[in-house]
């Protein structure tokens, strides 16, 4: 998705050129892009037998949807569970958590 947001509409061949070696096979990348289209993240415009794909969702909308999906799937829709895990695994400090609480209380 990042390439679509950064570069705009792309053909699969163009998308393939952005990958380092070893590059994925054309058919593999094409399958991934079609999967993104089936999920509603990209659309396409036909040019004969080939398609140019473009993002249909913003980066922020994609990020929010992905976050909701992870929280639903792995944390049983518990945002408190997410925060608790972040604190327990020391991915966020108590000081950072206090700063976050302060931001929420101040309405940011």
C-alpha positions in Angstrom: 0.0 0.0 0.0 2.9 2.3 0.8 3.9 2.5 -2.9 0.4 3.5 -4.0 0.2 6.3 -1.4 3.7 7.5 -2.3 3.8 7.1 -6.1 0.1 7.2 -7.1 -1.4 4.8 -9.6 0.9 1.9 -10.6 1.0 -1.0 -13.0 2.2 -4.3 -11.4 5.4 -4.1 -13.5 6.1 -0.6 -12.1 5.4 -1.9 -8.6 7.8 -4.8 -9.1 10.6 -2.4 -10.1 10.6 -0.9 -6.5 11.5 -4.2 -4.9 15.1 -5.2 -4.1 16.5 -8.5 -5.3 15.4 -11.1 -5.0 12.2 -9.6 -6.5 8.9 -11.4 -6.0 7.5 -13.1 -9.1 5.2 -11.0 -11.2 2.3 -13.4 -10.6 2.8 -13.4 -6.9 2.8 -9.6 -6.7 -0.2 -9.5 -9.0 -2.1 -11.9 -6.7 -1.3 -9.7 -3.7 -2.5 -6.6 -5.4 -5.7 -8.3 -6.5 -6.2 -9.4 -2.9 -5.9 -5.8 -1.8 -8.5 -4.9 -4.4 -10.9 -7.6 -3.2 -10.6 -6.1 0.3 -11.4 -2.6 -1.1 -8.0 -1.0 -0.5 -7.2 -0.5 -4.1 -9.1 -0.1 -7.3 -8.0 -0.3 -11.0 -8.4 1.2 -14.4 -8.2 -1.1 -17.4 -5.8 -0.4 -20.3 -6.5 -3.2 -22.7 -5.3 -6.4 -21.0 -3.4 -4.7 -18.2 -4.6 -2.8 -15.1 -3.3 0.3 -13.4 -4.0 0.1 -9.6 -4.6 3.0 -7.2 -5.2 3.4 -3.5 -8.9 3.8 -2.6 -8.3 4.4 1.1 -6.1 6.9 2.8 -3.1 5.9 4.8 -4.9 7.0 8.0 -8.0 5.0 7.2 -6.0 1.9 6.4 -4.0 2.3 9.7 -7.2 2.7 11.8 -8.8 -0.3 10.1 -5.7 -2.5 10.6 -5.4 -1.4 14.2 -9.1 -2.3 14.8 -8.6 -5.7 13.2 -5.5 -6.5 15.3 -7.3 -5.4 18.5 -10.4 -7.5 17.6 -8.5 -10.6 16.6 -5.8 -10.7 19.2 -7.2 -8.7 22.1 -10.9 -9.6 22.0 -11.8 -6.0 21.3 -10.1 -4.8 24.5 -8.2 -1.6 24.1 -7.3 -1.9 27.8 -5.8 -5.3 27.0 -3.6 -3.7 24.3 -2.3 -1.0 26.7 -1.8 -3.6 29.5 0.3 -5.7 27.1 2.3 -2.7 26.0 3.1 -1.8 29.6 3.8 -5.4 30.7 6.2 -6.0 27.8 7.8 -2.6 28.5 7.0 -1.2 25.0 5.6 1.8 26.8 6.8 3.3 30.0 4.6 4.3 32.9 5.8 7.9 32.3 4.6 7.7 28.6 1.3 6.2 29.8 0.8 9.1 32.2 1.6 11.6 29.4 -0.9 9.8 27.2 -3.6 10.0 30.0 -2.9 13.7 30.4 -3.3 14.3 26.6 -6.7 12.5 26.7 -7.8 14.4 29.7 -6.9 17.7 28.0 -8.9 16.7 25.0 -6.2 16.2 22.4 
